[in-house]
Amino acid sequence: MRRTLTLCTILSVAACFGCQAILPQPTARKPDWVEGAGAAEERGRFISVVGAAGPGPQEDETRRDAERATRERLATAVSDYTREMVAAFLEAQDEYPPPSSPLCQEFTAVLAAETTGGILRESIKQAVWQARDGEVHVRCRVPVAVVNAEIGRKMPYSLGHVNPFGAEAEEATARMRSFLEAQIEERLQTVAQERPAEPTAPPDDRPPAWVEVGRHEDYPADEFLSTLGLGTDLAGAERAARSELAAQVEARLSRLAERLSSTELESALAENVGWLDRRTLTFTEADLVATRVAERRHDPTTETHYVLAVLDRTTAALIYRRNIREARDRSGDLDASARNQQKAENYGASLRDYLDAVAAAREAVECQLRAMVIVRDESRAEFERLVAEPLLAQVKENLQSLLGSFRVEKAGGDGQWMPPGVPPKEPLQARVTAGDGNRPVAHVSVGLVEGIGAGEPAVRAVTDADGMAQWQLREPLLAAGRASTIVAALDLAGMVPEADLYRLIVPGTAFHYVLRSRENSHLALYLREETESGPAATRPLTTALRAALSEEGFNLLEDEEVLKHLKAEALTPEAPEADVLDAFSELHESIGPGEFLLVVVGQARAHLVEMVETDQGQLYFVHCPFKMTVLDGALPGEQKTVLTVSGTGTGAYVDNQLEATRRAQADAAAQAVSRLLSELGQKLGPPGAAP
């Protein structure tokens, strides 16, 4: 959609503001700005224009003509500046169309018109001078930072009418804003380089007063914040001045937040601060607005550079006012969108909108606090009212309500055993659902944190269409044997890093695991072996298993030690875990700190299955089913059984049931030994592995 804004239309919009100064009495001395003095400084900080009219018979009419001429020049200057910035931005981005393309030219025209109209709606400071012959001169100045902010604010609106960037429009807007910020710094540096070098003062020359007190009479405290920086080189002195200015603002910010957090204060701003994570409430050099180096001095005697940095409180107020309103409106729109998405059961989209709304609300509150410690005293009450409702508090409460409908449930990989220094063999799986119908939530980030769930996630995964997230850990968890948990929780910070998660409860679930090595794990065997006639006399399973475990380097406790501390009898693999572990509790205490007890409870019972008459005689078939479980009492969670081995040995013999039984027991022992050694070897590692 082609939109053009003529100069007449712009000026009619701008007619709502007039001179903020009464026409002065004629004076002989002409101000510097009429002659264009300080043009280099103006180019760096302001878009400044001067219009003139007269002389004429009517002073009021002459003044209005001068104002009209000034507004015309200002509209042209802002439009030209906007076009210049857009062209420079497009030329710097290889992936975007060139500024000469028809679509880019049309977009540039729309953005220039919108920006110009927005600037002219502001109340702009003016200066007026009348010559003795009756000629009137009017000056208007607009900070470049304000124009840049207006370009960034109008760009999304303009893209809704003419879009040369296609699907990348949002990214192009973010890049444009970053480009404009860099342009301001570059302009100020260019101005500083164009300023004539200060003459070198003789060694005995007294330093100016601002070097002594850190303030300059041209920059009064009610209009500027100022700090002094020292360094062995000019760049270091400038960094020191800016750093000190940022530290000064941060100290004020901390005091204000502390005061607002008092329970004695009741206001929308105080409630918002109560929902703000004050640990992340900082102010650095990157946060400085409307700041420049005002004075420089070099002392050759001490080889010291002095720099005075000043922050224009009036210009900062303009920038903060615009930023606060923009962030507040963006948060409100996102919050409304999130609530609509939640009603439609689009839980993933609702979550992302709420997180973006929280980030925007935090930005608005932070800008509000920063403005209140920077702007002039008479403006603070206005800024305290700019976020009129408890915006951050309300958005976070809405987000917490949504999070209450989310569930993160384990779907696989829980309760794993592994040797120290070896990653889990099975992947960890979790499913994310939300709402009364447990609807799967796709495309949300879930993070894993080792331990109790605090801190930055070590690894992240995004849920699929079924709400499933999966992690195949490639790195060992810990080097030493222990039992612990891995918490899987919604990774809200990974989805929107700028979101403030303070006071929010994030759904999660814990995966349990144990790390054990042969060196600090002790095996207690308790195996019941029986035949149809009663307890087995030879106990072949116990004998074979003890020999094999000892040969493979496992710490095997002697039967006498086990029986001495055993508190119960007739334990089987089907016995309740709590009963088994209670029976071995005294044994566990006896092995000493830092050592782990693994209880092996097993049972094997040989019985006759079939007798068949053959030519050679009576053929006996015997089965010997076996089952063994290994329990670790230190395993987190309710499940203490870490592995189970079961199977059936078989044996057959003619005219000798005892021999058939012996063969079945021997086969069962061979199977049980092989499988148990394999399972324990995988979980406890090879012999000699460091605990």
C-alpha positions in Angstrom: 0.0 0.0 0.0 1.6 3.2 -1.1 1.4 6.0 1.4 3.0 9.4 1.0 2.8 12.3 3.5 3.2 15.7 2.0 4.9 18.5 3.8 1.7 20.3 4.3 0.1 17.4 6.1 3.1 17.1 8.4 3.0 20.7 9.2 -0.7 20.6 10.0 -0.1 17.8 12.4 2.8 19.7 14.0 0.7 22.8 14.5 -0.3 21.5 17.9 2.9 22.9 19.4 4.3 26.4 19.3 7.1 28.4 20.6 7.9 27.6 24.2 9.4 31.0 24.7 7.9 34.5 24.6 9.2 36.6 21.8 12.2 38.4 23.4 13.0 42.0 23.1 15.3 43.0 20.3 18.9 42.8 21.1 22.1 43.9 19.3 24.1 40.8 20.1 23.3 37.9 17.8 23.3 34.4 19.4 25.9 31.9 18.2 23.2 29.5 16.9 22.0 32.1 14.4 25.4 32.2 12.8 25.7 28.4 12.9 28.4 28.2 15.6 28.9 24.7 17.1 27.6 23.0 14.0 29.8 20.0 14.4 28.5 19.4 17.9 25.0 19.8 16.7 25.5 17.2 13.9 26.6 14.7 16.5 23.9 15.2 19.1 21.0 16.9 17.4 19.1 17.6 14.3 19.0 21.4 14.5 17.4 23.8 12.1 16.9 27.6 12.1 14.2 29.5 10.3 13.8 33.2 9.8 11.1 35.7 8.8 10.6 39.4 8.5 11.0 42.1 9.3 7.2 42.8 9.2 4.7 45.2 10.6 3.1 42.7 12.9 5.4 40.9 15.4 3.1 38.0 16.1 2.7 37.3 12.4 6.4 37.6 11.8 7.0 35.1 14.7 4.5 32.6 13.2 6.1 32.9 9.8 9.5 32.1 11.4 8.0 29.2 13.2 6.4 27.9 10.1 9.7 28.1 8.2 11.5 26.3 11.0 9.0 23.5 11.1 9.3 23.1 7.3 13.1 22.8 7.6 12.8 20.4 10.5 10.4 18.2 8.6 12.8 18.1 5.7 15.8 17.4 7.9 14.1 14.6 9.8 12.9 13.0 6.6 16.3 13.3 4.9 18.0 11.8 8.0 15.5 8.9 8.1 16.1 8.2 4.4 19.9 8.4 5.0 19.7 5.9 7.8 17.6 3.4 5.9 19.8 3.6 2.9 22.9 3.1 5.0 21.3 0.2 6.8 20.3 -1.6 3.6 23.7 -1.1 2.0 25.3 -2.7 5.1 23.1 -5.8 4.9 24.0 -8.0 1.9 20.9 -10.3 2.3 18.4 -7.4 2.0 17.3 -5.7 -1.3 19.4 -2.6 -2.2 18.0 0.8 -1.3 17.5 1.6 -5.0 14.9 -1.1 -5.5 11.3 0.2 -5.9 10.0 -1.7 -2.9 12.7 -0.3 -0.6 12.2 3.2 -1.9 8.5 3.0 -1.2 9.2 1.5 2.3 11.7 4.3 2.9 9.2 7.0 1.9 6.5 5.5 4.3 8.9 5.2 7.2 10.3 8.8 6.6 6.8 10.2 6.6 5.7 8.3 9.8 8.9 9.2 11.6 8.6 12.9 10.6 5.0 13.0 11.8 5.8 11.4 15.1 8.7 13.8 15.8 6.6 16.8 15.0 3.9 15.7 17.4 6.4 16.0 20.2 6.8 19.2 22.2 10.2 20.4 20.9 12.4 22.9 22.7 12.9 26.1 20.7 14.9 29.2 20.9 13.8 32.6 19.5 15.8 35.7 18.7 14.6 39.0 17.3 17.0 41.5 15.6 16.6 45.2 16.1 15.3 45.5 12.6 12.4 43.2 13.5 13.7 40.0 11.8 12.8 36.9 13.9 15.0 33.7 14.0 13.6 30.4 15.5 15.6 27.3 16.3 14.3 23.8 16.8 16.6 20.9 18.1 15.7 17.3 18.3 18.2 14.8 19.8 19.4 12.2 17.3 18.7 9.5 19.9 15.0 10.5 19.9 14.7 10.4 16.1 16.4 7.0 16.1 14.0 5.7 18.7 11.1 7.0 16.6 12.4 5.2 13.5 12.7 1.9 15.5 9.1 2.4 16.8 7.6 3.3 13.4 9.4 0.6 11.5 7.0 -2.3 12.4 4.0 -0.1 11.5 5.5 0.9 8.2 6.3 -2.8 7.4 2.6 -3.5 7.7 2.1 -1.4 4.6 5.3 -2.0 2.6 7.5 -4.9 3.4 10.7 -5.4 1.4 12.0 -8.0 3.9 9.3 -10.7 3.7 9.3 -13.2 6.5 12.5 -11.6 8.0 10.7 -8.4 8.8 10.9 -8.9 12.6 14.6 -9.7 12.4 15.2 -6.7 10.1 13.5 -4.4 12.7 15.8 -5.7 15.5 18.9 -5.2 13.2 17.8 -1.7 12.3 17.5 -0.7 16.0 21.0 -2.1 16.7 22.3 -0.3 13.6 20.8 3.0 14.8 22.4 2.6 18.3 25.8 2.0 16.7 25.3 5.1 14.5 24.8 7.3 17.5 28.1 6.2 19.1 29.9 6.6 15.8 28.5 10.1 15.3 29.6 11.2 18.8 33.1 9.8 18.2 33.3 11.6 14.8 32.4 14.9 16.5 35.0 14.3 19.2 37.7 13.8 16.6 36.6 16.9 14.7 36.9 19.1 17.8 40.1 21.1 17.8 42.8 19.7 20.0 43.2 21.4 23.3 46.4 23.3 23.7 48.9 21.6 25.9 49.0 23.3 29.3 52.4 24.2 30.7 53.4 22.1 33.7 52.7 24.9 36.2 49.3 25.7 34.7 46.5 25.2 37.2 43.9 22.6 36.2 40.4 23.8 35.5 37.8 23.6 38.3 36.0 20.6 36.8 39.2 18.5 37.2 39.2 19.3 40.9 35.4 18.9 41.7 34.2 16.6 38.9 31.5 19.1 37.8 31.4 21.9 35.2 29.5 25.1 35.5 28.2 24.6 31.9 26.5 21.4 33.0 24.6 22.1 36.2 23.5 19.2 38.4 19.8 19.8 37.9 20.2 19.2 34.1 23.1 16.8 33.9 24.7 13.9 35.8 28.5 14.1 35.5 31.5 12.0 36.5 35.2 12.4 36.2 37.4 9.7 34.7 41.2 9.4 34.8 43.6 7.2 32.7 47.0 7.0 31.3 45.5 7.3 27.8 42.4 9.1 26.5 40.4 6.0 25.7 41.0 4.6 29.2 39.9 7.9 30.8 36.7 7.9 28.8 35.9 4.3 29.8 36.6 5.2 33.4 34.3 8.2 33.3 31.5 6.2 31.7 32.0 3.3 34.0 31.8 5.6 37.1 28.7 7.3 35.7 27.0 3.9 35.3 28.1 2.8 38.8 26.6 6.1 40.2 23.3 5.4 38.5 23.3 1.7 39.6 23.8 2.8 43.2 20.8 5.1 43.0 18.8 2.3 41.3 19.6 -0.1 44.1 18.6 2.4 46.8 15.3 3.2 45.0 14.5 -0.5 44.6 15.2 -1.2 48.2 13.0 1.7 49.3 10.1 0.5 47.0 10.5 -3.1 48.3 9.6 -1.9 51.8 6.3 -3.3 53.1 5.3 0.1 54.2 4.9 1.4 50.7 1.8 0.6 48.7 1.8 1.6 45.0 1.7 0.0 41.6 5.4 0.6 41.1 6.2 -1.0 44.5 4.1 -4.1 43.7 5.9 -4.4 40.3 9.3 -4.2 42.1 8.2 -6.9 44.5 7.9 -9.2 41.4 11.2 -8.1 40.0 14.3 -10.2 40.4 16.5 -7.5 41.9 19.6 -9.7 41.6 19.5 -9.0 37.9 18.7 -5.3 38.3 21.9 -3.8 37.1 23.1 -0.7 35.2 26.2 -0.8 33.0 27.9 1.4 30.4 25.7 -0.2 27.7 22.6 1.1 29.5 23.7 4.8 29.4 21.5 7.0 27.2 22.0 10.7 26.3 25.6 10.5 27.5 28.7 12.1 26.0 32.2 13.3 26.8 31.9 17.0 27.6 35.5 17.9 28.6 39.0 16.5 28.1 42.3 17.5 29.6 45.8 16.1 29.5 48.4 16.8 32.2 51.8 16.1 30.6 53.6 16.3 33.9 51.8 13.3 35.4 50.9 11.8 32.0 47.3 11.7 33.1 44.2 12.2 31.0 41.1 13.7 32.5 37.6 13.2 31.0 34.3 14.6 32.2 31.3 12.5 31.1 27.8 14.1 31.3 24.3 12.6 31.0 21.7 15.0 29.6 18.7 14.4 32.0 16.2 16.1 29.7 17.1 14.1 26.6 17.2 10.9 28.7 13.7 11.6 29.9 12.4 11.8 26.3 14.1 8.5 25.4 12.9 6.7 28.6 9.3 8.0 28.2 9.1 6.5 24.7 10.7 3.2 25.7 8.5 2.8 28.7 5.3 3.3 26.8 6.4 1.1 23.9 7.4 -1.8 26.3 4.2 -1.3 28.4 2.0 -1.5 25.3 3.8 -4.5 23.9 3.4 -6.3 27.2 -0.3 -5.6 27.3 -0.8 -6.9 23.7 1.2 -10.0 24.4 -0.7 -10.7 27.6 -4.0 -10.4 25.9 -2.8 -12.7 23.1 -1.6 -15.3 25.6 -4.9 -15.3 27.4 -6.7 -15.9 24.1 -4.3 -18.7 23.2 -4.9 -20.3 26.6 -8.7 -20.3 26.1 -8.2 -21.9 22.7 -6.0 -24.6 24.4 -3.0 -23.6 22.4 -0.8 -24.0 25.4 2.6 -23.8 23.7 1.8 -20.5 21.9 0.2 -19.2 25.1 3.4 -19.9 27.1 5.6 -18.2 24.6 3.4 -15.1 24.5 3.3 -14.9 28.3 7.1 -15.2 28.5 7.5 -12.4 25.9 4.9 -10.4 27.9 6.9 -10.8 31.1 10.1 -9.7 29.3 8.4 -6.6 28.0 6.9 -5.8 31.4 10.2 -6.2 33.1 11.7 -3.9 30.4 9.0 -1.3 31.2 9.6 -1.4 34.9 13.4 -1.3 34.6 13.1 1.7 32.3 10.7 3.3 34.8 13.2 2.8 37.7 16.1 4.0 35.7 14.2 7.1 34.6 13.3 8.0 38.1 16.9 8.1 39.3 18.2 9.9 36.2 15.6 12.5 35.1 15.1 15.9 36.7 13.4 16.1 40.0 10.2 17.7 38.6 9.7 14.8 36.2 10.0 11.9 38.7 6.3 12.0 39.7 5.3 11.7 36.0 7.5 8.6 35.5 6.2 7.0 38.6 2.7 7.0 37.0 3.8 5.8 33.6 3.2 2.1 34.4 -0.2 2.8 35.9 -1.1 -0.7 36.9 0.9 -3.5 38.5 1.9 -4.7 35.0 4.7 -7.2 35.9 2.8 -8.6 38.9 -0.3 -9.2 36.8 1.5 -10.8 33.8 3.5 -13.1 36.1 0.3 -14.2 38.0 -1.3 -15.0 34.6 1.8 -16.9 33.6 1.8 -18.8 36.9 -1.8 -19.8 36.4 -0.9 -21.2 33.0 2.1 -23.1 34.4 -0.2 -24.7 37.0 -1.9 -26.6 34.1 1.5 -28.0 32.8 2.8 -31.4 33.7 6.3 -32.9 33.1 6.2 -36.6 33.5 8.9 -39.3 33.1 8.5 -41.5 30.1 11.8 -43.5 30.2 15.3 -43.8 31.5 14.6 -43.5 35.2 16.5 -45.4 37.9 19.6 -46.1 35.8 22.8 -47.6 37.2 26.2 -46.8 35.6 29.9 -46.9 36.5 31.6 -43.6 37.4 32.8 -41.8 34.3 30.3 -43.4 32.0 27.2 -41.6 30.6 23.8 -43.2 31.1 23.1 -46.0 28.6 19.4 -45.3 28.1 18.1 -42.0 27.0 16.0 -39.9 29.4 12.5 -39.2 28.2 9.9 -36.8 29.5 6.4 -35.9 28.2 4.9 -32.4 28.6 1.2 -32.0 28.7 -1.2 -29.2 29.8 -4.9 -28.6 30.5 -7.6 -30.8 31.9 -7.3 -33.1 28.9 -3.6 -33.6 29.3 -3.0 -32.4 25.8 0.6 -32.8 24.6 2.5 -29.5 24.2 4.9 -29.3 21.3 7.9 -27.0 20.6 8.6 -26.1 24.2 12.1 -26.3 25.7 12.8 -28.7 28.6 16.2 -28.6 30.4 18.1 -31.0 32.6 19.8 -29.9 35.8 21.9 -32.3 37.9 21.0 -32.3 41.6 18.1 -30.5 43.1 17.1 -28.6 40.0 18.7 -25.2 40.6 21.0 -23.5 38.1 21.5 -23.4 34.3 20.4 -26.5 32.4 23.3 -28.7 31.4 21.4 -29.8 28.3 18.1 -28.9 26.6 15.6 -30.6 24.3 12.5 -29.4 22.5 9.3 -31.4 22.6 7.9 -33.0 19.5 4.3 -33.1 18.3 3.5 -35.7 21.0 5.0 -33.5 23.7 8.0 -35.8 24.1 11.5 -34.6 24.9 14.5 -36.9 24.9 18.1 -36.6 26.0 20.9 -39.1 25.2 23.6 -37.9 27.5 27.0 -38.1 26.0 29.0 -36.9 29.0 29.6 -38.7 32.3 27.5 -37.3 35.2 30.1 -37.6 38.0 33.4 -39.3 38.6 32.7 -40.7 42.1 30.2 -43.3 43.2 27.0 -41.8 44.6 23.2 -41.7 44.1 21.5 -38.5 42.9 18.8 -37.1 40.7 18.5 -35.2 37.4 15.6 -32.7 37.3 13.8 -32.2 34.0 11.8 -28.9 34.0 10.4 -26.5 31.6 13.3 -24.3 30.3 11.5 -21.0 30.3 14.8 -19.0 30.3 15.9 -21.0 27.2 12.7 -20.1 25.4 12.8 -16.3 26.2 16.2 -15.4 27.9 14.9 -11.9 28.8 12.0 -13.2 30.8 12.2 -12.7 34.6 11.3 -16.0 36.3 11.5 -14.7 39.8 8.7 -16.0 42.1 7.5 -18.4 39.4 7.1 -22.1 40.1 8.2 -24.1 37.0 6.9 -27.7 36.5 9.5 -30.5 36.6 10.2 -34.1 37.4 13.2 -35.9 38.8 15.1 -38.8 37.2 17.0 -41.0 39.7 20.4 -42.6 39.0 23.3 -44.3 40.9 27.0 -44.4 40.2 28.7 -47.5 41.6 32.2 -49.0 41.1 33.6 -52.4 42.1 36.0 -50.8 44.5 33.4 -49.2 46.8 30.5 -51.6 46.3 30.1 -54.7 48.5 27.8 -57.6 47.4 25.9 -59.6 50.1 24.6 -62.9 48.7 21.5 -64.5 50.1 20.4 -67.4 47.9 17.8 -70.1 48.7 18.4 -73.3 46.7 15.8 -76.2 47.0 14.7 -79.4 45.5 11.4 -81.3 45.8 12.7 -83.1 48.8 13.9 -79.9 50.6 16.9 -77.6 50.8 19.6 -78.5 48.3 22.6 -80.2 49.8 25.3 -78.9 47.5 24.0 -75.4 46.7 25.6 -75.3 43.2 24.2 -71.9 42.3 25.8 -70.3 45.5 29.1 -72.0 44.9 29.4 -71.1 41.3 28.3 -67.5 41.8 30.7 -66.9 44.7 33.6 -68.3 42.7 32.8 -66.3 39.6 32.2 -63.0 41.5 35.5 -63.3 43.4 37.4 -64.2 40.2 36.0 -61.1 38.5 37.1 -58.7 41.2 33.8 -57.9 42.9 33.9 -57.2 46.7 32.0 -60.2 47.9 31.1 -60.4 51.6 31.6 -63.7 53.4 28.5 -65.8 54.3 29.5 -65.7 58.0 29.5 -61.8 57.9 26.2 -61.7 56.1 24.5 -64.1 58.5 25.9 -62.4 61.6 24.2 -59.2 60.7 21.1 -60.6 59.1 17.9 -59.6 60.9 15.4 -61.9 59.1 15.1 -65.3 57.4 13.3 -66.9 54.4 13.9 -63.8 52.1 13.0 -64.4 48.5 13.2 -62.2 45.3 9.5 -61.5 45.7 9.8 -60.2 49.2 9.0 -56.4 49.6 12.0 -54.2 49.0 11.6 -52.5 52.4 11.7 -55.8 54.2 14.8 -57.0 52.4 16.7 -53.7 53.0 15.6 -53.6 56.7 17.0 -57.2 57.1 20.4 -56.0 55.8 20.4 -52.6 57.5 22.9 -53.6 60.2 25.2 -55.1 57.6 25.1 -51.9 55.6 26.2 -49.9 58.7 29.1 -52.2 59.3 30.9 -51.7 56.0 31.8 -48.1 56.8 31.3 -44.6 55.4 31.8 -44.1 51.6 31.1 -47.8 50.9 27.9 -49.2 49.3 26.0 -52.4 50.0 24.3 -54.2 47.1 22.0 -57.0 48.3 21.7 -60.0 46.0 18.6 -62.1 46.9 18.0 -65.2 44.9 16.1 -68.5 44.7 16.4 -71.7 42.7 14.1 -74.7 43.0 14.6 -77.9 41.0 11.6 -80.1 40.4 10.6 -83.1 38.3 8.7 -82.2 35.2 8.2 -85.5 33.3 9.1 -89.2 33.4 9.2 -91.0 30.0 9.5 -94.8 29.4 12.3 -95.5 26.9 14.1 -98.6 25.6 17.0 -97.7 27.9 14.8 -97.1 30.9 13.0 -94.4 32.8 14.0 -90.9 31.4 13.7 -88.1 34.0 13.2 -84.4 32.9 14.0 -81.8 35.6 13.6 -78.0 35.5 15.3 -75.6 37.8 13.9 -72.1 37.5 15.9 -69.3 39.2 15.5 -65.6 39.9 17.9 -63.1 41.5 17.3 -59.4 42.3 19.9 -56.8 43.2 18.9 -54.0 45.5 20.6 -50.7 46.3 19.2 -49.1 49.4 20.8 -45.7 48.6 19.0 -45.4 45.3 16.8 -42.2 45.3 13.1 -42.7 44.9 10.8 -45.5 45.8 12.2 -48.2 43.5 15.3 -49.9 45.1 15.6 -52.9 42.8 18.3 -52.1 40.2 18.3 -55.4 38.2 16.6 -58.7 38.0 18.0 -62.0 36.4 15.7 -65.0 35.9 15.7 -68.1 33.7 15.3 -71.9 33.9 17.9 -74.6 33.8 17.1 -78.1 32.4 18.5 -81.6 32.9 17.6 -85.1 31.9 19.0 -88.5 32.8 17.9 -92.2 32.4 17.0 -94.1 35.5 18.6 -91.5 37.8 16.4 -88.6 39.0 19.2 -87.2 41.2 21.6 -86.9 38.3 18.9 -85.2 36.2 18.4 -82.8 39.1 22.1 -82.1 39.4 22.3 -81.4 35.7 19.4 -79.0 35.9 20.9 -77.2 38.9 24.3 -77.0 37.0 22.6 -75.5 33.9 20.7 -73.0 36.1 23.9 -72.0 37.9 25.8 -71.5 34.6 23.0 -69.3 33.2 22.6 -67.3 36.4 26.4 -66.7 36.7 26.8 -65.6 33.1 23.8 -63.2 33.1 24.5 -61.7 36.6 28.2 -61.1 35.8 27.3 -59.4 32.5 24.7 -57.1 34.2 27.0 -56.2 37.1 30.0 -55.7 34.8 28.1 -53.1 32.8 26.9 -51.3 35.8 30.0 -51.4 38.0 32.6 -51.2 35.2 35.7 -53.3 34.5 38.0 -54.4 37.3 40.2 -51.6 38.6 38.0 -48.7 37.5 38.5 -45.7 39.8 35.6 -44.9 42.1 
